Amino acid sequence: MYLNKPENQSCASVARFYQIDGYYIYFTFMWYDRVYLCRYSEKTKKSEIFAILTDEMQLKECSFFKILGDDIVIAFEDKGNLEKNPSLCVFNKKILDI
C-alpha cells in the first residue's frame, strides 16, 4: 500500500471513531488484519495514514479510540494470541509528526 504517492493502491474499509482535534480529523480503519490511524488535515486537504501495530499481529477491529489531550488511546485484540487480550495502546500524538 502506498500513501500520498501516485502509485496509491485502492482499498475499501469502514472508517470508525471519528475525532476532531484542532485542524485534524482522526479516524481508524482495518485493512488486511492491521489497524490504521488516518489523520486528515483540513488546512492542507491531505491525509496521512499510520499503521498502529506490527505485521506479526492479526488484529480484530479497534473497540475503542479516543484522543485525550496530547495522547491517543486505542484498544485492540490480537486474534493470534488470546492471552494478550484486550490490549490498550497509548501514545503521544506528537509521534505522528516524526
N, C-alpha and C positions, 0 to 999 in steps of 0.2 A: 504494500500500500504506500503510495506516495502522497505527500501532503503539501499543499501550496506550491505544486510544481505542475508543468504541462502534462507530465505522464500520469496524472492522478488516475487511480483506479476507482471505479464506482462501487459503492456498497449500499445496501439497504439495511436499516435498523430502526429501532424505536428509540427516540430521544426521551430521556426521563430526567426528572428532578431539576427543572429549570430554576436558576438562581440569578438574580441581577445584583451585581456588585460594582458600583461606580459606572464606568463606561463599558463594562464587560457583561456578557451573558454567558453563564456557565451551564453545561448540562452533561450528562453521562449517556453512553450507549455501549452496547455489546457488539462485537464482531469477531467471529471465529474463536469463541470461548475466551475472549480477552475483554477487559473493561477499559474503556477510553473516556477521557475527560476532554470536552471541547470548550474552548474559550473564544467567544466571538467578540470582536471589538466594534462597538457602534461608531467609533471615530474613524477607523481605517477601513471598515467593512470587510475585514479579513478574519478568517478562523485559524486557530491553532489547535492541533489535536495531540494529546499526550496519552501514551499507554501507561496505565496505572501500575500494572504488575508484570512480572517476568513471564517469559514464554513457557516455562515449565508448568505453570499452573493452568488448569482448566477450570474456569470460573462459572458460577451462576451469576445471573444479573444482580447488580447492586440492589441492596434492600434499603439503603439509606445514603443520602448525600446532603451535606449541609455546609455552608460557609459560615464560620463563626469568627468574626473579626478578621485576623490575618491567617487563620487556619482553615483548611479544607478537611472535612471528615467524611470518609466513605466506608461503608460496611459491605463485606462481600463474603462469599462462601466458595471454598475450593472443592470442586467435585472429585478430585483425585485423592484428597486426604481429609476425610471427615473429622479426624481428631483436631484439626486446626480451626474448626468452625465454631461459631462465626468469628470472623476476624474484623478488626477495626483499624483502618489506616488513617493516620492523622499527619498532615504535613503543612508547612507554611506555604501559602500560595506564591510567595516571592521566588520559590524554587522554580516556578514555571518561567521566570524571566531569564534564567541562566542560559 
